[in-house]
């Protein structure tokens, strides 16, 4: 009887351990599949002028699958005052083909620049579902808050 009790306890402990490991493995894989992975990187240089409305013009490079692709970027927006030069770098998500990078991106921005101390962050998304997550550095005199439409086109 004691032996049966001891064996039953081990079986129960083994089953509990196996169930916990399976649950942890399924949570780990669920977290891995739910978080998108970057498929490329971009670097952008852009000049921006703003006085209630804003205009921007510049270019950048997409690094994707071991190759580099140059593109132009321009846009119009609402909000902000001043002039600045923007340098941005970041990750590209949900890019299936290089041509999917082209298009109009919606942008909500919040940032500032005073001489060379500016900093900001941007998330851009186009109609093909491509997402750019950018870290920006601004130089100039600028207070930026508002919404923009930015167009990327390959050169």
C-alpha positions as CSV (number, residue, x, y, z in Angstrom):
1,X,0.0,0.0,0.0
2,X,2.8,2.4,0.9
3,X,4.5,1.5,-2.3
4,X,1.4,2.3,-4.3
5,X,0.9,5.6,-2.5
6,X,4.6,6.5,-3.2
7,X,4.3,5.6,-6.9
8,X,1.0,7.4,-7.2
9,X,2.5,10.5,-5.8
10,X,5.4,10.3,-8.3
11,X,3.1,9.8,-11.2
12,X,1.0,12.8,-10.1
13,X,4.1,15.0,-9.7
14,X,5.4,13.9,-13.1
15,X,2.0,14.7,-14.7
16,X,1.9,18.1,-13.0
17,X,5.5,18.9,-14.1
18,X,4.7,17.8,-17.7
19,X,1.5,19.9,-17.8
20,X,3.3,23.0,-16.5
21,X,6.1,22.6,-19.0
22,X,3.6,22.2,-21.9
23,X,1.8,25.3,-20.7
24,X,5.0,27.4,-20.5
25,X,6.0,26.2,-23.9
26,X,2.7,27.1,-25.5
27,X,2.8,30.6,-23.9
28,X,6.4,31.1,-25.1
29,X,5.4,30.2,-28.7
30,X,2.3,32.4,-28.5
31,X,4.4,35.3,-27.4
32,X,6.9,34.6,-30.2
33,X,4.3,34.5,-32.9
34,X,2.3,37.5,-31.6
35,X,5.3,39.9,-31.6
36,X,6.2,40.9,-35.2
37,X,9.8,40.8,-36.2
38,X,11.5,43.5,-38.2
39,X,12.4,42.4,-41.7
40,X,14.5,45.4,-42.7
41,X,16.0,48.7,-41.6
42,X,15.6,52.2,-42.9
43,X,17.7,55.4,-42.6
44,X,16.1,58.7,-43.6
45,X,17.4,62.3,-43.9
46,X,14.7,65.0,-44.3
47,X,14.3,68.8,-44.1
48,X,11.1,70.1,-42.6
49,X,9.6,73.6,-42.5
50,X,6.5,74.3,-40.4
51,X,4.2,77.3,-39.6
52,X,0.8,75.8,-38.8
53,X,1.1,73.7,-41.9
54,X,4.3,71.7,-42.6
55,X,6.3,70.5,-45.6
56,X,9.1,68.0,-45.7
57,X,11.5,66.7,-48.4
58,X,14.3,64.2,-48.2
59,X,15.5,60.7,-49.0
60,X,16.6,57.5,-47.4
61,X,17.8,53.9,-47.8
62,X,16.0,50.6,-47.2
63,X,18.2,47.7,-46.2
64,X,16.3,44.5,-47.0
65,X,17.5,40.9,-47.5
66,X,21.2,41.9,-47.9
67,X,20.5,44.7,-50.4
68,X,20.2,48.5,-50.2
69,X,17.4,50.5,-52.0
70,X,17.4,54.3,-52.3
71,X,14.1,56.2,-52.0
72,X,12.7,59.7,-51.9
73,X,10.4,60.9,-49.2
74,X,8.2,64.0,-49.1
75,X,5.1,65.1,-47.2
76,X,2.6,67.7,-46.1
77,X,1.1,68.1,-42.6
78,X,-0.7,70.1,-40.0
79,X,0.9,71.5,-36.8
80,X,4.2,72.8,-35.7
81,X,6.4,75.8,-36.1
82,X,10.1,76.2,-37.1
83,X,12.6,74.6,-39.4
84,X,14.7,71.5,-38.8
85,X,16.8,68.7,-40.3
86,X,15.6,65.2,-39.3
87,X,17.7,62.1,-39.3
88,X,15.8,58.9,-38.6
89,X,16.7,55.3,-38.3
90,X,14.5,52.3,-37.5
91,X,13.0,49.0,-38.3
92,X,10.6,47.9,-41.1
93,X,7.8,45.4,-40.3
94,X,5.4,43.5,-42.5
95,X,7.3,44.1,-45.8
96,X,6.6,41.2,-48.1
97,X,8.2,42.8,-51.3
98,X,10.5,45.7,-51.8
99,X,7.8,47.5,-53.8
100,X,5.4,47.4,-50.8
101,X,7.6,50.1,-49.2
102,X,6.3,52.7,-51.7
103,X,3.1,54.5,-50.8
104,X,1.5,57.1,-48.5
105,X,2.1,56.7,-44.8
106,X,0.1,58.2,-42.0
107,X,2.0,59.8,-39.2
108,X,1.3,61.2,-35.8
109,X,4.3,63.1,-34.4
110,X,5.5,64.5,-31.2
111,X,8.9,66.0,-30.9
112,X,11.1,69.1,-30.5
113,X,14.4,70.5,-31.6
114,X,16.5,73.3,-30.1
115,X,19.9,73.5,-31.9
116,X,21.1,69.8,-32.0
117,X,19.2,68.5,-28.9
118,X,16.0,67.3,-30.6
119,X,14.5,63.8,-30.1
120,X,11.3,62.1,-31.1
121,X,9.7,58.8,-32.1
122,X,7.5,57.9,-35.1
123,X,5.4,55.0,-36.1
124,X,4.4,55.1,-39.8
125,X,2.0,52.7,-41.7
126,X,1.0,52.6,-45.3
127,X,-2.0,51.1,-47.0
128,X,-0.1,47.8,-47.7
129,X,0.4,47.3,-44.0
130,X,4.1,48.1,-44.0
131,X,5.1,49.7,-40.7
132,X,8.2,51.8,-40.0
133,X,9.3,52.3,-36.4
134,X,11.7,55.2,-36.3
135,X,13.9,57.0,-33.8
136,X,14.5,60.6,-34.9
137,X,17.1,63.3,-34.2
138,X,16.3,66.8,-35.2
139,X,18.6,69.8,-35.6
140,X,17.2,73.3,-35.9
141,X,14.5,75.3,-34.1
142,X,11.2,73.3,-34.2
143,X,8.2,72.4,-32.1
144,X,6.3,69.6,-33.8
145,X,2.9,68.2,-32.9
146,X,0.3,67.1,-35.3
147,X,-0.4,64.7,-38.2
148,X,1.3,64.3,-41.5
149,X,1.0,62.3,-44.7
150,X,4.4,61.1,-46.0
151,X,5.0,59.6,-49.4
152,X,7.9,57.2,-50.1
153,X,8.9,56.5,-53.7
154,X,11.9,54.6,-55.1
155,X,14.3,56.7,-57.1
